[in-house]
Amino acid sequence: MVDANQTFVIVGGGLAGAKAAETLRAEGFTGRVILICDEREHPYERPPLSKGYLTGKEDRDSVFVHEPGWYAQADIELHLGQPAVHLDRAARSVRLGDGTCVHYDKLLLATGAEPRRLDIPGTGLAGVHHLRRLAHAERLRGVLASLGRDNGHLVIAGAGWIGLEVAAAARSYGAEVTVVEPEPTPLHPVLGPELGQLFTDLHSEHGVRFHFGARLTEITGQDGMVLAARTDDGEEHPAHAVLAAIGAAPRTALAEAAGLALVDRADGGGIAVDASLRTSDPEIFAAGDVAAAEHPWVGTRLRVEHWANALHTGPAAARAMLGREITYDRVPYFFSDQYDVGLEYSGYAPPGSYDQVVCRGDVGKCEFIAFWLAEGRLLAGMNVNVWDVTETLQKLIRSGAPLDPEALADPAVPLDALLPSPAQS
């Protein structure tokens, strides 16, 4: 049983932290719950920042996890605009930027990640952008609208999910877009060459220009404004704005200074946690983008930077803090929306892990399901403009059962029919 006089502190005001606080109350915890947010905004979700909110289809209020009044109603103590600057494990306290010290009995680190920066000349110009926070999205939304009105050019460094979603948003405003990417196709590390070309074609059809096999080396400007972006192969691209979409780095400084075990950057970085999301200190847990968890299903330590991971690891960590027996083993999942294409991806299939990619449906029309297989076993599946199959895909992945590639590719064979019987599983 948890003592009602205990104090549970959550550092991080994103989705993982907010859902952890919600879960503590839902599970009956009556002690103090303190949520520390370094932004002045109430906790919000990040997907709309590169999707609905950025395109203007969703309003600002839609991004918040809870109504502002919910926190007081749930007796959650919010510290907005106050970063945690020091963690004293011996004293079990967290010091905030204003000097306030907060004692904890259990601590959750949900500090998230921050955008990686371009290390090239010109990044200090006013037209260079990142996209991670609500303030970034508000600024970028205005920039895209202005570029669209003035036939302006946006150069995006990186053809990952954020880069492609912003490219789609920019084209919806009418802005000219060039994407610079060192790999031969978009999303190359995630989807491989087999399906990366699909996104080249999709965006090219909407007027996006790609420059593959190159990196930005300099952003030039005048009077503080961006004029062009240069690449390492000598090309120069006109630009009135540049977006750095080259990935995110886990925010581990607080944990590192406190001596918590971390994962090497070469292996993805993050705070090392076990399958119950507990760190090397038994009173401290981690969730969301910053947590590199031992994943029973994948069989390796995994750090996932997607919405679903934050949505589910926050509550799981909260239950573990309450002493519940927790094993976090959800199949990784993410989604994306670009133009009129929506997709969902389930599983984990890094480069070199699979030996076959099978598709069912019409790839050319962007209505299909892709399957990544290793020795006939499903590692990952992506449904594109095909819906209500995620649960079945995840069951097939979890089963580990060998599958017939021809049956997977045949739309006449229901996916449910490929699930092993209870006697086989």
Secondary structure, 3 states (H helix, E strand, C coil): CCCCCCEEEEECCCHHHHHHHHHHHHCCCCCEEEEECCCCCCCECCHHHHCHHHHCCCCHHHHECCCCCHHHHCCEEEECCCCEEEEECCCCEEEECCCCEEECCEEEECCCEEECCCCCCCCCCCCEECCCCHHHHHHHHHHHHHHHHCCCEEEEECCCHHHHHHHHHHHHHCCEEEEEECCCCCCHHHHHHHHHHHHHHHHHHCCCEEEECCCEEEEEEECCEEEEEEECCCCEEECCEEEECCCEEECCHHHHHCCCCECCHHHCCCEEECCCCECCCCCEEECHHHEEEEECCCCEEECCCCHHHHHHHHHHHHHHHCCCCCCCCCCCEEEEEECCEEEEEEECCCCCCCCEEEEEEECCCCEEEEEEEECCEEEEEEEECCCCCHHHHHHHHHHCCECCHHHHHCCCCCHHHHCCCCCCC
